[in-house]
Amino acid sequence: MTFSKKGLLIASAVALAVGFSGCTQQAMASSKSVTTKVKSANPSDLGLYPPNAQPGHCYAKVLIPAKYATKTEKVLIDAGGEKLKVIPPKYGYVTKKILVREAGYKLVTTPPVYKTVTERVMVKPQTYKLVTVPARYKTVTERVMVSPPTTEWRRGRGVTTPIPQGGHITDVNCLVQVPAKYKTITKRVMVTPPTTKKVPIPAQYKTVTKKVLVKPAETKKVPIPAQYKTVRIKTVVEPARTVAIKTPPKYGTVTKRVKVSNAYYTWQEVRCRTVLH
C-alpha cells in the first residue's frame, strides 16, 4: 500500500482528531516535527502511546510505505551446451549364401510281413454238469399200535357183594383195563437218499485260419542334406553416428521493480489546531 504526502498528513490529522495523541494547547504553537525511532510492521505493537512522550506535544501513528526501485539486470535465456546431430547410415549390397532349409532326417517306414497259418483252437473249455441221482425206496409191512393201553369206566351189573341191610344200589361203575390196539400197515421207506454227481463235458475245438506276424514294421531315419541359395543383401557400409555441436549460451536484459525497504508504522510528532479534552 502507498500513500502520498498529502494523504499521509490527512491520516495524521484524523488520528489526532479521534484522540490518538495527548497534547496541550501550547503544542499547537510548535512547528517542529520529531520522528521517534520506534517502528513496527504491526500497528498494535507500538502500544497506545509513544515512548518518551513530552508534555505539550502531539503524536500520531504513521504508516511509512514500502520503497521500491527499478533494477535492470542481465539474465540467462539459454544455457547453451551441445546439440546432437544424427548422421544417417550408408548402405551397400553384398552377395551371400544363405541357408534355406537345415539338414535333417526323414522317417521311412517298412510295412510288417504276415503269413497265413491253420491251427486247432479251443472254442469251449471242458466243463462239468451236476446230475442228480434219485433216492431208492422199498416197501415194508409192520404192526403198529393204533391206540395205547388205557383204563376206562364201565357200568357194572349183578352185584354179588353183600349190601348192608337197608342199603339200595343206584349205580355200579367199574374201572376196566383196556388193552392196546394194533394194526398191520404197509409203507415205503427210503433205502438211500438222493445224491448229486459231477459229470464232465469235454472241451470243444475247431480249426481256424489266421494271419500271424512274421516281421514287424520298421522305421528308418534317412538323412536330408541342407539347402542353400545365393541372395543379394542390402547391408550397412557405414553405421549411423551422432555428432555433438556446441552452442553458446544466450543472455537477455530484464527490468524489474524490487523492494528497497518494507512498509512500517512509527510514532510521528505532529502539530494540531485543536486539542480535545
C-alpha positions in Angstrom: 0.0 0.0 0.0 1.4 3.5 -0.9 0.4 6.9 0.4 1.1 10.4 -1.0 2.4 13.1 1.2 -1.0 14.9 1.3 -2.8 11.6 2.2 -0.3 11.0 5.0 -1.0 14.4 6.5 -4.7 13.8 6.3 -4.3 10.4 8.1 -2.3 12.1 10.7 -4.9 14.7 11.3 -7.7 12.0 11.6 -5.6 10.1 14.1 -5.2 13.3 16.2 -9.0 14.0 15.9 -10.1 10.7 17.5 -7.8 11.2 20.4 -4.8 9.0 19.4 -2.5 11.8 20.8 -2.0 13.7 24.0 -1.0 17.3 23.9 -1.7 20.7 25.5 -2.6 24.0 23.9 1.0 25.0 23.9 1.9 22.2 21.5 -0.2 23.9 18.8 2.3 26.7 18.5 5.2 24.3 18.0 6.2 23.8 14.3 9.0 21.4 15.0 8.2 17.7 13.9 10.0 14.9 15.6 10.0 11.3 14.4 10.6 8.7 17.1 12.8 5.7 16.5 10.1 3.2 17.4 8.7 1.4 14.3 6.9 -1.9 13.6 5.1 -3.7 10.8 2.1 -4.2 13.1 0.5 -1.0 14.4 -0.7 -2.8 17.6 3.0 -3.5 18.5 3.6 0.3 19.0 1.3 0.4 22.0 -1.4 3.0 22.8 1.1 5.9 23.4 4.6 6.7 22.1 7.6 6.1 24.4 9.3 9.1 26.0 6.4 11.5 25.1 6.9 15.1 26.1 4.2 17.2 27.7 2.6 19.7 25.4 3.3 17.7 22.2 1.1 15.7 19.9 1.9 12.4 18.3 0.3 10.2 15.6 0.8 6.6 14.3 2.1 7.0 10.8 2.4 4.2 8.1 5.6 4.6 6.2 5.0 2.9 2.8 7.5 0.4 1.3 10.1 1.8 -1.0 10.7 0.3 -4.5 13.4 0.8 -7.1 13.7 -0.2 -10.8 16.6 -2.5 -11.5 17.9 -3.7 -14.8 19.9 -6.9 -14.9 21.4 -9.4 -17.3 19.7 -12.9 -17.2 20.5 -16.2 -18.9 17.9 -17.1 -21.6 19.6 -20.3 -22.9 22.3 -22.1 -21.1 23.8 -23.4 -24.4 25.6 -26.7 -24.4 25.7 -29.4 -27.1 23.3 -30.1 -29.9 23.3 -33.7 -31.2 23.1 -34.2 -34.9 22.4 -37.7 -36.3 24.2 -38.7 -39.5 22.3 -41.5 -41.2 24.0 -44.8 -42.1 25.3 -45.6 -45.5 24.2 -48.8 -47.3 25.6 -51.1 -49.9 24.8 -54.6 -51.4 26.7 -57.9 -50.9 26.2 -61.4 -52.3 25.7 -64.0 -49.6 24.9 -67.7 -49.5 22.1 -68.3 -47.0 20.5 -71.4 -45.6 17.1 -72.1 -47.0 16.4 -75.4 -45.2 18.5 -77.0 -42.5 19.8 -80.6 -42.8 17.6 -83.2 -41.2 16.1 -86.6 -41.4 13.0 -88.2 -42.7 11.4 -91.3 -41.4 10.8 -94.2 -43.9 8.5 -97.0 -42.6 8.7 -100.6 -43.9 5.3 -102.3 -43.5 5.0 -105.5 -41.4 5.1 -109.0 -43.0 2.3 -111.6 -42.3 1.7 -115.2 -43.1 -1.5 -117.4 -43.0 -1.5 -120.4 -40.7 -4.1 -123.0 -39.8 -4.4 -124.3 -36.3 -6.9 -126.1 -34.0 -8.1 -123.8 -31.3 -10.4 -124.4 -28.3 -13.8 -123.0 -28.8 -15.2 -124.0 -25.4 -13.1 -125.4 -22.5 -14.0 -128.5 -20.6 -16.9 -128.0 -18.1 -18.9 -130.1 -15.7 -22.6 -130.6 -15.1 -24.4 -131.8 -12.0 -26.5 -134.9 -12.3 -29.0 -135.8 -9.6 -29.3 -139.5 -8.6 -32.7 -140.1 -7.2 -33.3 -141.8 -3.8 -34.1 -145.6 -3.6 -37.1 -146.8 -1.7 -38.6 -150.2 -0.6 -42.0 -151.4 0.7 -42.1 -152.9 4.2 -45.0 -154.3 6.4 -45.1 -153.7 10.1 -47.5 -153.9 13.0 -48.2 -150.5 14.5 -50.1 -149.5 17.6 -53.3 -147.7 16.9 -54.1 -146.8 20.4 -52.1 -147.5 23.6 -53.5 -149.5 26.6 -55.8 -147.4 28.8 -58.3 -147.8 31.6 -61.9 -146.7 31.3 -65.1 -146.7 33.5 -67.8 -149.1 32.5 -71.2 -149.7 34.0 -71.5 -152.9 36.2 -74.3 -155.3 36.7 -75.2 -158.2 39.1 -73.5 -157.0 42.2 -72.5 -160.0 44.3 -71.1 -158.2 47.2 -73.4 -158.2 50.3 -75.1 -154.8 50.9 -75.8 -153.6 54.4 -79.4 -154.0 55.5 -81.5 -151.2 54.3 -78.9 -150.3 51.5 -80.1 -149.6 47.9 -77.8 -149.8 44.9 -78.4 -147.0 42.4 -75.4 -147.2 40.1 -72.4 -149.5 39.6 -69.2 -148.3 37.7 -66.2 -150.5 37.2 -62.7 -149.3 36.1 -61.7 -151.7 33.3 -58.2 -152.2 31.8 -58.5 -151.7 28.0 -55.6 -153.4 26.1 -53.7 -151.6 23.3 -54.9 -151.8 19.7 -52.6 -152.7 16.8 -52.9 -152.9 13.0 -50.7 -154.0 10.2 -49.6 -151.4 7.7 -47.5 -151.4 4.5 -45.3 -148.3 3.9 -42.5 -147.2 1.5 -39.2 -146.4 3.2 -36.0 -144.7 1.8 -33.1 -147.1 1.4 -30.6 -144.5 0.0 -31.1 -140.7 -0.1 -30.8 -138.7 -3.4 -27.3 -137.6 -4.4 -25.6 -135.3 -6.9 -22.5 -136.1 -9.0 -20.3 -134.1 -11.4 -20.3 -135.3 -15.0 -17.5 -133.9 -17.2 -18.4 -132.2 -20.5 -15.5 -132.4 -22.9 -13.9 -129.3 -24.5 -14.9 -128.2 -28.0 -12.3 -127.4 -30.7 -12.3 -126.1 -34.2 -9.8 -125.5 -36.9 -9.2 -121.8 -37.8 -7.1 -120.0 -40.4 -5.5 -116.7 -39.3 -2.7 -114.2 -40.3 0.3 -114.1 -38.0 3.1 -111.5 -37.9 6.3 -112.8 -39.3 8.3 -109.5 -39.3 7.2 -106.3 -37.6 7.1 -102.9 -39.2 10.4 -101.0 -39.2 11.2 -97.2 -39.3 14.5 -95.9 -40.6 16.0 -92.4 -40.5 17.1 -91.2 -43.9 19.3 -88.0 -43.9 18.2 -85.0 -45.9 21.0 -82.5 -46.8 20.7 -78.8 -46.1 19.6 -76.5 -48.9 21.3 -73.1 -49.7 20.7 -70.2 -52.1 22.7 -67.1 -53.1 21.0 -63.8 -52.5 21.9 -60.1 -52.8 21.5 -58.4 -49.4 21.4 -54.7 -48.6 23.9 -54.1 -45.7 25.2 -51.2 -43.7 28.6 -49.9 -45.1 28.9 -47.1 -42.6 26.7 -47.1 -39.4 24.7 -44.1 -38.3 26.6 -41.8 -35.9 25.8 -38.8 -33.7 27.9 -35.6 -33.8 27.8 -33.1 -30.9 27.7 -29.4 -31.9 28.4 -26.9 -29.2 26.0 -23.9 -28.9 26.9 -20.8 -26.8 24.7 -19.5 -24.0 22.2 -16.7 -24.7 21.6 -13.7 -22.4 19.0 -11.0 -22.3 18.2 -7.9 -20.2 15.2 -7.7 -17.9 13.9 -4.7 -16.0 12.1 -5.4 -12.7 10.8 -3.5 -9.7 12.4 -4.5 -6.5 11.6 -3.6 -2.9 14.2 -1.5 -1.2 12.5 -1.3 2.2 9.3 -2.7 3.8 6.4 -0.7 4.9 6.2 0.0 8.7 4.3 2.0 11.4 6.0 4.6 13.6 5.2 7.4 16.0 5.4 10.9 14.5 5.2 14.2 16.4 2.6 16.4 14.7 1.1 19.9 15.0 -2.7 20.2 15.6 -5.1 23.1 15.7 -7.4 21.9 18.3 -6.9 19.6 21.3 -9.9 17.8 22.7 -10.3 17.3 26.5 
